[in-house]
Amino acid sequence: MTWAIRGLIEGFYGPPWTWDQRIDVARWCATRGMTHYVYAPKSDPLHRDRWREPYGSDQLDGFARLLSEGGLTVGFAISPGLDIDHSSSDDRRALFAKVEQAVDLGVGLVVLALDDIAFSPDAGTAHAALTTDLVDQLAGRAEVVLVPTDYVGTSGSVYLDALVSGLPDDVPVAWTGPAVVNDTITAADARLRSEALAGRPPLLWDNYPVNDALMADRLFLGPLWGREPALADACSGYLANPMVQPHCSKLPLASIAAFLRGEDPLDAWVGEAGALRVLAEACDAAVPQGLVSAFVGQADTPGWAFAAQPLVEWLLAASTCDAAGLEGEADDWLRQTHREATLGLSALRLLQATRPVVLVDDSGSGHLIPPQPDVVLAEAFTIASRWPRVRRSAHTVMGTRCSFRPLMTTTPAGGWRILRAAIEENTNAIDALVRLALDALDGEPEPPGSVRLRADGEPVEVADDGTFRVRPGADVVASCGSAVTAVRAPAGQPVPPGPAR
């Protein structure tokens, strides 16, 4: 099954995009197979707070430009639920007149958004009647979608029962999933929601990659995770809610477009990321968390130096990465990525300085560096001065320290319930690495000259200056008390020196 509606809905709280930005993102999405863009910025006062006021010529000219240049079917949303009087003919006329402004320009989809308002179980009948009147008013000139007040969860309610009993069969009903923001949404979730809608497949309003309100510390540049391909058979459509930052939204939207095409969203994301990949991985956090976790599991083994290599390479790239094309939108997260990566490298240098390091070139000539208490002390002071400032940043990368996402659902009575997982804490990869390094400070340093070296199981003589020779390709093990480093020649320094202090 192909998604009947597959696109994006500019439905966040915060500064709305400009028309140039909308056109740019719409073109981007159109070339990747999306079909719809829906205008629904919550902070446009004429969309919500002052919905009765008609749009002026500047706004209508913007819609006309988007219709002619964007490449997608344009949808228009209006959100009158804060104060509409359902019994008022004047309010109905104002609503229809406002919608007619957009439809007369060629808008092909009208979204009646009755979300984020006070919940009343008795409102379902009134909302169904208002939607029906809107459908009759448009007389087939544009499709109508309803965003109900009860737009989240998988169970039924008195409100939904009344709503669907009076709603035209061909009006899709929007749904954000089991919660407002979701790590996973399954076809089973959608089928349960369909049952709550009397068999009507929901239209999925997916709140990814949106980062408005309390999520403003995050920049969701990563791929789409946790969405089952079978959702295409269980939903009537899909609309992604993008970020406040339009250009930053393109990369996750490319991943979403691939998902909607039936392709692997991660593969598509990798193909699109290009030079932005390291910054995007830092913002998404899955890659640094995985690299740190893998290293922590090997940090106390003889193979620690080999295990550190992929983490070191990634941190070096992250410490100098750029955000070409995202200037002005991603600058704060880019600076934080640089700071976090630099701190992570300092933590690795501290760890390295507590162990013997073996350097061997292709010919078998080597140099043994014993543990370096002076370096341990210097890196510990570096961490002590930088880590508190890094942790206090208002911009989150590498995983959260304490962040909120609205993993919220509704109660049977219509109230809101915040899930424990909404508060994310202590998942930051750099914090985990720094804590590992600081644990090493509790160990007593071994006395000078206590390092022993073996190659292929045989003792190796080390000169006073630390040099030695082994056969090329030898397995070399250096031990100093409980600290052991095993390498295979040739081998370089696992963590390169930092800048001169």
N, C-alpha and C positions, 0 to 999 in steps of 0.2 A: 504493500500500500504506500502511496506517495502522500506526504503531508499536503493537504489542500491549501493551507496557509503556512508559509514558512518564512519567517523574517524577524524583524526587531520592532520593539515598541519603546519609544523614548518616554519611559514612564517613571523616571526617578524624581526624587526631591532634590532641589538644588538648582544652580544656574542652568537654564535651558541652553541647548546648543544654538548656534547661529544658523541661518539658512545655508550659508556656504558650507558649514560643517555637516549639516544634514545631507546636502547634496553629495558631498565627498564620500561620506560613509555609505550612503545609499548606492552610489556607483560601485564602490568596493564590494558591497554585498551582492549586488546584481550580477557582477561578473563571476561570482562564486555560487550562483544558482538560487539565491534567495528570491522571494517573490513579493514581499510586503514590507513597507515601513509604516508605522503608526505613530502619529503625533499625539503625545499624551503627557507632556511635562507638567508634573504636579505644581511646580512653582510658577508657571505661567498664570497670572491672576485671572485672565480671561478664559482659561481652561476650567478653573475650579472655584476660586473664591468669588470672582465676579463673572460667572458663566453667562449671565443674562446679557451682558454688554456685547454688542456685535464687534467683530474684528474690523479694524481700519484698513486702509488701502495698503499700508506697508506690509501688514501681516498677510493679507490676501495675495499681494504680489509675491511674497515668499512661498506660499502654497503653490502658486502658479509656476514659479521657477522649479520647485521640487517636482511637480507633476511632469514638467517638460524635460528636465535634465537628469533626474535621479535614477531612472531606469527601473523603479519598482512601483507596484501598485501602492498608492498612497492612501493611508487610513487616517481618519480624523477622530479623536476621542474628545468627549465632553463629560465633565464630572459635576453634575448638579446636585449631588446627594446631600451636601452640607445643609442646604436650606430650601430645597424645592418643596413647594406645597403641592402634593399630588392631586388635590382636589381643585386646584386653581387653573382655570382655563388660560389666564394670562401667563402663568409660568409655562404651560405647555406650548403656547404660541411662541414665547421667547426661546424655548428650547428648540422648537422646530425651525424657527427663523435662523438661529445660529447654525444649526446643522445644514440648512439649505445654502448658507454662504459657501460652505466647503464643497458640498455636492454639486452646486452649480459650476464650480471650477473644474470638476472632473474627479473628485475624490471617490474611490470605489468601495471604501469600507468605512463604516461608522461604528465606533465603539462607545457604547453607553456605559460609563464607568461609575458604578455605585459602590466603590470600595473605600475603605478607610474612613467610614462614617460610623456614627453610633448605631449599634446593632439593635434591631427590633424583630422578634420572631414574627410579628404580624406584618412586616413590610414586604414579605414575599409576594403577596397578592398585588399590592400597589406597584411593585417593581415590574411584575409581569405585565400589568396593564399599561404602564408607561412604555415598556419595550414594544408591546403590540401596537400601540398607537404610533410609535416611531416607524415601525415597519410599514404600517399602512400609509403613513405620510410619505415615505420614500417611494412606495409603489414599485419596488424592484430596481430603482436607479442606483442603489448601493446596497451592499450586504451589511447586515447589522450583527454585531457581536455584543454580548452583555458581560460586563464584569460585575458579578453579584457582590453583595456585602459579605456573604459567607463564601469566600473564595479559596479557602485553604482546608486541608484535611481530607480524609477518605470516608468519613461517616456521614450519614444523612442528618437532617435537622428539620424542624417545623418550618423554618424559613424556606429551605430548598424544596420541600414538598409542595408548599403553596406556590413557589416560583414556577417550577417546571409544569405544574398542572395548568397554568394559564399562559405559558410561553409558546410562541409559534415553534413548530418542530425544527425549522431550518435555521434557528438562531443559535450559534455556538455560544457556550457558556465558559468563560475563562476560569482558570484554576492554576494556582502556583505550585501545587504538589502537596505532599503530606505536611509541609510547613511553609512559611513565607520564603525562607531560603533553605536549600536542601543540598546535602552532600550526595545523596542518591535519590533518584526517582525511577521506579520500576513500572513495567507494564501492569503488574498486579495492583500497584497503587492506583493507576489510571482506571483499571477495570472496577475497583471498589468505588472510585469517584463516579464512574459512569452509572453504577447501580444507585448511588445517591441522587443521581440526576434522571432517574427513571429510564435508564438505558441510553441516554444521550452522551456520546463520547466527549470528554472535556477538551477545551482548547488550552494547551499548556502555555501559561505566561511564566517563563522560567527566569527567576531572579538571579541569573548569572550572565554577565560578569558585574552586575550593578554594585556600586560601592558608595551609595549615598548615605546621608544621615550618620548613624553611629558606626558605619563601616568606612568612613572617610579616611581612616589611617591606612587602608589597604589599597593596593593597585592590582587588580586581578588580571594579570597578563598571561596566565597559564591556560592550558587547553581545557576543554570541557571534560569533566570526569563524571562517572557515576550515573550516566543516562543510558538506559537499555535501548538497543536498536528497536526492540519490539514495541516501544512506545508509539512508533509510527502507525501500528495497527490498532492502537487503543485510544488514540487522540485524534481530534478533528483538525488540529493545527498546532503550530509552535511559534511563539514570539519570545525572543530573548530581550531582556531588559539590559541595556548597555550601561557603561560607566558614565559618570559626569564628564570624563575626559574622552572626547570623541576619537582622537587619533589612537590613543591607547586601546580603545575598544576594538579596533580592527583585528588585532591578532587573535584574541579569544573568539571574535565573531567569525573569523576564518575557520577556526576549529569547529564552531557550531554549524557553519554552512556545510562542512564536510559530513558531520553527523546527519544533517538533514538530507544529504545526498546519498546516505547509506554507506559512507566510507568511514575509515578509522579517524576519529577526531585528533588523536595524538600524532599520527603520521602526517596529517595535513598541517598541524600546528608546527611540527618540526620543519616541514618544507617551507612554511611561510616565515618562520622566525628570523632566519638569516642572522645578521649582526646583532639583533635584539635578543638573541636566545639566552645569553647569560643573564642579562637583566631580568628577562621574563622568568627564568628559572629561579632567580633570587626572590622575585615577588611571589611566585607560586609556591616556593619553598620545598616542594617534593624532592627535587634533586639535591640541594644541600642537606636536607634532613637525611636522605638516603645515604649520601656519601659520609656524613658524620657518623651515622649509626653503624655503617660498615667498618669504619676505622675504629670506633670505640670498641667494637667486638674483637679487634685484633691488636689493640694498643698495648696490651701486656704480654704479647707473644713475641718470640724472636723475629717474626716476619713483619713487625710494625712498620719498618721503613718501606717495604714494598706496598703494604696496605695504605700507607699515607699518600702514595703517588697520585691517584686520581683526585683525591681531595685537595692536595696542594695545587695541582694543575687548575682545578676549577676555581679555587680561591684566588690564585694569581690572576686568572682571567677576570674574575668578578671585581678585583681591586682596581682594575683599570678599564672596565667595560664602558661603553658609551650608550647613548639612547638616540641615535640618529633618526630624525623624523618625529621624535616625541618631545622636542625642545619646548619648554614652557608648560608641559603637562607632567612629565615624569622626572623633572629635575630633582625634587626632594627625595624621591625613592632611589634615584641614581646615586646621590651623595650618600644616602644611608647604606646602600649596597657597598660602596667603596669603604666606608667606615667599618661595616661589619666584617667584610672580607679581610681587611687589614688587621683587625683585632683577632680574627681566627688564625691568621698566619702567625701572629705573635704568640698565640697559645700553642701552636705547633712547634714554634722555635723553643719555647720553654720546655715542652716535653722532650724535644730532641736533645736539649742541653743536659738532661738528666740521664742520658744513655750514651754508650759508646757509638761513634759513627765511623763507618768503614768506607773509605774512598778507594776505588781500584780502577785503573784504566785498562784499555784493551790489551796491553802488553803484560799485565799482571803486576805492574808497579802500584803500590798502594800507600795510603796514609791513614793512620789510626788517630782519631780525635777522641780523647777521653771525655767523660762528663765534664761540663764547664759550669761550675757554681757561679762564676761572675755573670755569665750569660743568663742563667736561671734568675739571678737577682735583678738584672736589667729588664728582662722581659716581664717579670712579676710586677715591677714598678710601672712598666708601660701599660700592662693590663689594669692595674689599680687606678691609673689616671684616666684611661679611655673607657673602660667598661661602664662605669656609672653614667657617663654622658651618652654612650651608645644606647643603653637600656632606657633612658628617659626620652628618646626620640618620639615625636608624634607620628612618625611614618614607619610602617611595619614592613620588614623584609626578612627572609630566612626563616619564617615561622613566627608565630605570635608569642608575645610575653603576657599580655592580657588584652584581649580584643573581644568585641561583641559582634555577632551576626544574628539577625532576627530569625533564629530557628524557633519559630513560634507557631503554635497551632491554636485551634479554638476548643472551647469546652462545650458540652452538650447544651449549656444554657446560653451560648453565644458569646461568652467572654473570651479573653485571650489567656493563653498559658505559655510561659517561656520555658523551653526545654533546657536542661542543664548544659547540653552541648553548645548552647548559644554563647556561653562564656568560654573562650579558648585561652588557655594559659600554659606557660612553660613548655611550648613546643619549639622554641627558637633553637636552630641548629648551632649558632655561634655560642649561645649560652651553654649548651651541652658540652661544646668543645672547651670552652674556658674553664668550666667546672672540672673537667677531666684534667686539664693542665694544672689547675690550682691544687688538686689532690696530690700531685707529685711533690708539692712543697713540703709535705709532712715527712717525706723520707729523709733519712740521714745520708749525706754524701759519703761515698766510698773514699778511702785514703788514696793519695796520689800513687801511681804505679801499680794499681791493683787490677788493671785491665789485662785480660788474657785473650790470645788470638789463636784460632785454629783454622786450617784450610783443609778441606776434604778429610776432616777428622784428626789431622796431625797438627801438633803445636807449630807455631810460626814465630820466629824471632823478630822482635820489633826494635828498631834502633831508638836511640835516645830522642831523636827528633820526630819519632812516630812513623817513620817510613818502614816499609817491608816489601817483600816480593812473594808472589804466589804464581802458580801456573795460570795462564789465561783460561777463563771459564770456571775457575775453582769456586766451590761453595765455602764461604768464609763466615766464621762465627766469632764475634767479639763478646766477651762477658765481663761484667764489672759488678760483683755482688749478684743481686737478683735481676739486674738489667742486662738483657741479652739482645744483640742485634745480629741477624743472619741475612747475608746478601749473597748474590751470585755475581762474580766478576763478568763484565765491568759494572761498577756501581758508583753513582754520584751521591751528592749530599741530598737527603730526602727533602729538607726544607731549606731553600736558599737563604743566605743572610738577608736581614732587613736593611733599610736605609741607615746610613751612619748617623749616630746620635751626636 
